[in-house]
């Protein structure tokens, strides 16, 4: 269960934040732009904070990096 929470923590936090914001906004009709800005902000945060593509795409690329004569620091990471 903790692995699921860890892997999807941003999604869970975003859903909870949006639910709380919706509960507040639905009582005050003039605050709908706040909810839209929150959704846009969460989308932008996800887009900015996600990892980019890696440099190693095949076993041959890994082998070339390891035998290139320079020290190699390898980090394996997945957004999900």
C-alpha positions as CSV (number, residue, x, y, z in Angstrom):
1,X,0.0,0.0,0.0
2,X,2.8,2.4,0.8
3,X,4.3,1.8,-2.7
4,X,1.0,2.9,-4.3
5,X,0.9,6.0,-2.1
6,X,4.5,6.8,-2.9
7,X,4.2,6.3,-6.7
8,X,1.0,8.4,-6.9
9,X,1.6,11.0,-4.2
10,X,1.3,14.0,-6.6
11,X,-1.9,12.7,-8.1
12,X,-3.4,12.0,-4.6
13,X,-2.4,15.4,-3.3
14,X,-3.7,17.2,-6.4
15,X,-7.1,15.4,-6.2
16,X,-7.4,16.3,-2.5
17,X,-6.4,19.9,-3.1
18,X,-8.9,20.2,-5.9
19,X,-11.7,18.6,-3.8
20,X,-11.1,21.1,-1.0
21,X,-10.9,24.0,-3.5
22,X,-14.2,22.8,-5.2
23,X,-15.9,22.6,-1.8
24,X,-14.9,26.2,-1.1
25,X,-15.6,27.5,-4.6
26,X,-19.0,26.0,-5.0
27,X,-20.4,28.2,-2.2
28,X,-18.9,31.3,-3.7
29,X,-19.8,31.5,-7.4
30,X,-17.4,34.3,-8.2
31,X,-14.3,32.3,-7.3
32,X,-14.4,29.9,-10.2
33,X,-11.3,31.5,-11.8
34,X,-9.4,30.5,-8.7
35,X,-10.2,26.8,-9.3
36,X,-9.1,27.2,-13.0
37,X,-5.8,28.8,-11.9
38,X,-5.3,25.9,-9.4
39,X,-5.9,23.3,-12.1
40,X,-3.5,25.1,-14.5
41,X,-0.9,25.5,-11.7
42,X,-1.0,21.8,-10.9
43,X,-0.7,20.9,-14.5
44,X,2.2,23.2,-14.9
45,X,3.9,21.8,-11.8
46,X,3.5,18.3,-13.1
47,X,4.9,19.2,-16.5
48,X,7.9,21.1,-15.1
49,X,8.8,18.6,-12.3
50,X,8.7,15.5,-14.4
51,X,11.9,14.0,-15.6
52,X,13.1,14.3,-19.1
53,X,14.3,11.7,-21.5
54,X,17.4,9.8,-20.5
55,X,20.7,9.6,-22.4
56,X,20.9,5.8,-22.5
57,X,18.2,4.2,-24.7
58,X,19.8,0.8,-25.4
59,X,22.2,-1.7,-24.0
60,X,24.7,-0.5,-26.6
61,X,24.5,3.1,-25.4
62,X,25.1,1.8,-21.8
63,X,28.1,-0.2,-22.9
64,X,29.5,2.8,-24.8
65,X,29.1,5.0,-21.8
66,X,30.7,2.5,-19.4
67,X,33.7,2.0,-21.8
68,X,34.1,5.7,-22.7
69,X,37.0,6.3,-20.3
70,X,35.1,8.7,-18.0
71,X,33.4,8.0,-14.7
72,X,29.7,7.2,-15.1
73,X,27.0,8.0,-12.5
74,X,23.8,6.1,-13.4
75,X,20.5,6.9,-11.8
76,X,17.3,5.0,-12.7
77,X,14.1,6.8,-12.1
78,X,10.5,6.5,-13.2
79,X,7.8,9.2,-12.9
80,X,5.3,6.5,-12.0
